[in-house]
Amino acid sequence: MPILSAGFGSDITVNVIASVIASAILLGAGFLWGKYKERQRYGRKLEEYDFYPYIIDRDNFPEFSLKDFRLGMHYFLRNFDPMAARQLIFIGEQNNVRAQLEPAEQKVYARLLTRYDGKRIADDTQEYLENYARIVRLLGKSFPNLGIEILLHDLSNPSRSLVALENNVTGRNLHDGTTNLVIDLKKRLLTHEEKLNYELNIGARRFKCTTIPITRPEYGVVGAVCINVDANYLTEEVLSASDKVATFFQTFCRTEVQLDENILSRDEYAKALKGKRHFKDNRFD
């Protein structure tokens, strides 16, 4: 009887293991089939093709390739791939490709735009960046007249990229363009280098700057938030007199309303109730 029981138990174990394996195989097959159908519907990423329109130059930085762009343009007119084709169009618009194509090729490009609803790509990006524009506006209005400029570039149209601007210290206007920002950001993404806290010296002007790229899986770099601090204003104007320093910090700390809200951790809240004044006040540690 024990032998029979052992055999019966082993049969159950084998059946359970077989069921688990079969379920895993079916689950894996279903996942792969779903990914295949998704690719058939939405297409592949542009970088999966041999004609991705950026080449690496001798300094190991990306450079726009008109030759590969042309190959991609003709390919996507013959072979439908909505994701990769729209990425190609986006990169073309970033690099002002219309001005680089011959008249006959411009007609081909126009057909590509029509087939893949190219105008909608810029509209999609503007819609996507609207919340970033709101963030720029509200942050700028929170710190006015301090020599701290904050702005937003929409890189779907580099020739008119500046779409939000608060606390203007550089003299630029809305819808001014940007020159090499797209390529520069692509270089930095390639080298995993953030564009933070860099110095710019333009004639007698000096700035501390930060540029934060905005990326989308569909198109790559689509925009950038930039913060420019007028260093000369702070060091030469604000620090020139104690009353100007006081005015600066009064403006910096000015608020519109007062709220009854706790933003501290439990420990910091308890210390604040005991009299802790600021984050470097160590009396209650």
C-alpha positions in Angstrom: 0.0 0.0 0.0 2.8 2.5 0.8 4.2 1.8 -2.6 0.9 2.6 -4.3 0.5 5.7 -2.2 4.0 6.8 -3.2 3.2 6.2 -6.8 0.0 8.0 -6.6 1.7 11.0 -4.9 4.4 11.1 -7.5 1.8 11.1 -10.3 0.1 14.1 -8.7 3.4 15.9 -8.4 4.3 15.2 -12.0 0.9 16.4 -13.2 1.2 19.6 -11.1 4.6 20.4 -12.5 3.5 19.6 -16.0 0.5 22.0 -15.6 2.7 24.8 -14.2 5.1 24.4 -17.2 2.3 24.3 -19.7 0.8 27.4 -18.1 4.1 29.2 -18.2 4.6 28.3 -21.9 1.1 29.5 -22.8 1.7 32.7 -20.8 5.0 33.4 -22.5 3.5 32.7 -25.9 0.6 35.0 -25.2 3.0 37.8 -24.1 5.1 37.4 -27.3 2.1 37.3 -29.5 0.8 40.5 -27.8 4.1 42.2 -28.4 4.1 41.1 -32.0 0.6 42.5 -32.5 1.5 45.7 -30.8 4.5 46.1 -33.1 2.3 45.4 -36.1 0.0 48.1 -35.0 2.3 50.8 -33.7 5.6 49.9 -35.6 9.2 49.8 -34.6 11.5 52.4 -33.1 13.5 54.4 -35.7 16.8 53.4 -34.2 16.1 49.8 -35.1 16.5 50.7 -38.7 19.9 50.9 -40.5 19.1 54.5 -41.7 18.6 56.1 -38.3 19.5 59.7 -39.4 22.3 60.4 -36.9 25.8 59.3 -37.4 28.7 59.4 -34.9 31.4 61.8 -35.9 35.2 61.4 -35.1 34.6 62.9 -31.7 32.0 60.3 -30.9 29.1 62.7 -31.0 25.9 62.4 -33.0 25.5 64.4 -36.2 22.4 64.7 -38.4 22.7 62.6 -41.6 20.7 64.0 -44.6 21.7 60.9 -46.6 20.1 58.5 -44.1 17.1 60.8 -43.7 16.5 60.5 -47.4 16.7 56.7 -47.3 14.2 56.6 -44.4 11.8 59.0 -46.2 11.6 56.8 -49.3 11.4 53.6 -47.2 8.4 54.7 -45.1 6.5 55.8 -48.2 6.8 52.2 -49.4 6.6 50.4 -46.0 4.1 51.5 -43.4 5.5 52.1 -39.9 3.7 54.9 -38.0 6.1 55.0 -35.0 9.4 55.1 -36.8 8.1 57.3 -39.6 6.8 59.9 -37.2 10.1 59.8 -35.3 11.9 60.5 -38.6 9.6 63.4 -39.4 10.2 64.8 -35.9 14.0 64.6 -36.3 13.7 66.2 -39.8 11.7 69.2 -38.4 14.3 69.6 -35.6 17.0 69.9 -38.2 15.2 72.1 -40.6 15.3 69.4 -43.3 12.9 71.2 -45.7 15.7 73.8 -46.4 18.2 71.0 -47.0 16.2 68.9 -49.5 16.2 69.4 -53.2 12.8 70.6 -54.7 12.0 67.1 -56.0 12.7 65.6 -52.6 10.6 68.3 -50.9 7.6 66.9 -52.8 8.5 63.4 -51.5 8.7 64.8 -48.0 5.3 66.4 -48.4 3.9 63.0 -49.3 5.5 61.5 -46.2 3.9 64.3 -44.0 0.5 63.6 -45.5 0.7 59.9 -45.1 1.7 60.0 -41.4 -0.2 63.2 -40.5 3.1 65.1 -39.9 1.4 68.3 -38.8 -0.2 66.5 -35.9 3.3 65.6 -34.6 4.1 69.3 -33.7 0.6 69.7 -32.3 1.1 66.6 -30.1 4.3 68.0 -28.8 2.8 71.4 -28.0 0.0 69.7 -26.1 2.5 67.5 -24.2 4.6 70.5 -23.2 1.7 72.6 -22.1 2.0 71.4 -18.5 5.8 72.2 -18.6 4.9 75.7 -19.7 2.6 76.1 -16.8 5.4 74.9 -14.4 7.8 77.4 -15.9 5.3 80.3 -15.6 4.4 79.5 -12.0 8.0 78.9 -10.8 9.0 82.2 -12.5 6.2 84.1 -10.8 7.2 82.6 -7.5 10.7 84.3 -7.7 10.2 87.6 -9.6 12.8 90.4 -10.0 15.7 88.3 -8.7 17.8 87.9 -11.9 16.6 84.3 -12.3 15.2 83.6 -15.7 13.3 80.4 -16.4 12.1 79.3 -19.9 10.8 76.5 -22.0 12.0 75.4 -25.4 9.7 73.4 -27.7 12.3 71.5 -29.9 9.8 70.3 -32.4 10.3 73.7 -34.0 13.8 74.9 -33.2 13.4 78.1 -35.3 10.6 79.3 -33.0 11.4 77.2 -30.0 11.0 79.6 -27.1 7.4 79.1 -25.9 7.4 80.2 -22.2 9.6 82.8 -20.5 9.6 84.4 -17.1 11.9 87.0 -15.5 13.6 87.9 -18.7 17.3 88.6 -18.1 18.7 87.6 -21.6 16.6 90.0 -23.7 15.0 87.2 -25.7 11.4 87.1 -26.9 8.8 84.4 -27.2 9.1 82.4 -30.4 12.8 83.2 -30.7 14.7 80.2 -32.0 17.6 78.1 -30.7 20.7 77.2 -32.6 22.5 74.1 -31.5 20.5 73.1 -28.4 19.0 70.0 -30.0 22.4 68.6 -31.0 24.0 69.6 -27.8 21.4 67.8 -25.7 21.7 64.7 -27.9 25.5 64.8 -27.3 25.0 65.0 -23.5 22.4 62.2 -23.5 24.8 60.0 -25.4 27.6 60.6 -22.8 25.2 60.5 -19.8 26.3 64.0 -19.0 23.8 66.4 -17.3 23.9 70.0 -18.4 23.8 71.5 -14.8 25.5 74.5 -13.2 27.5 75.6 -16.2 28.9 79.1 -16.7 28.3 81.3 -19.8 30.4 84.4 -20.5 29.0 86.6 -23.3 31.0 89.8 -23.6 30.7 91.5 -20.2 27.7 89.3 -19.2 28.1 86.3 -16.9 25.4 83.6 -16.2 25.0 80.4 -14.2 22.8 78.1 -16.2 21.0 74.8 -16.0 19.3 73.0 -18.9 17.0 70.1 -18.3 16.0 68.0 -21.3 12.4 66.7 -21.8 12.2 63.4 -23.6 9.4 61.3 -24.9 9.7 57.6 -25.9 7.9 58.4 -29.2 10.3 61.1 -30.4 13.3 61.5 -28.1 14.3 65.0 -26.9 11.2 67.2 -27.5 11.9 70.2 -25.2 14.1 71.7 -22.5 13.6 73.8 -19.4 16.4 76.3 -18.9 17.3 78.3 -15.8 19.6 81.3 -16.3 20.9 83.2 -13.3 22.4 86.7 -14.0 25.6 86.3 -11.9 26.7 89.8 -12.5 23.4 91.2 -11.2 23.8 89.2 -7.9 27.5 89.9 -7.4 27.7 93.5 -8.6 24.3 95.0 -8.0 22.7 93.0 -5.1 25.8 92.6 -3.1 26.9 96.3 -3.5 24.9 97.5 -0.6 23.2 96.0 2.5 19.8 97.6 1.7 19.9 95.9 -1.7 20.7 92.5 -0.1 17.8 93.0 2.3 15.4 93.9 -0.6 16.6 90.9 -2.5 15.8 88.5 0.3 12.6 90.2 1.2 11.5 89.6 -2.4 12.8 86.0 -2.4 10.8 85.2 0.8 7.7 87.1 -0.1 4.5 85.0 -0.1 0.9 85.6 -1.3 -1.1 83.5 1.2 -0.5 81.6 4.4 -1.6 77.9 4.7 -2.1 75.7 7.7 -0.2 72.7 6.3 2.6 70.4 7.6 5.4 69.5 5.1 7.8 68.1 7.8 8.5 64.6 8.8 7.3 63.4 12.2 10.7 64.0 13.8 11.2 67.4 12.2 7.6 68.4 13.2 8.3 67.5 16.8 11.6 69.5 16.8 9.9 72.5 15.2 7.3 72.5 18.0 10.2 72.5 20.5 11.8 75.5 18.7 14.0 74.3 15.9 14.3 77.3 13.5 15.8 75.8 10.3 17.3 72.7 8.7 20.8 73.4 10.0 19.7 74.3 13.5 21.3 71.4 15.5 20.1 72.4 19.0 17.5 69.6 19.1 19.4 66.7 17.5 
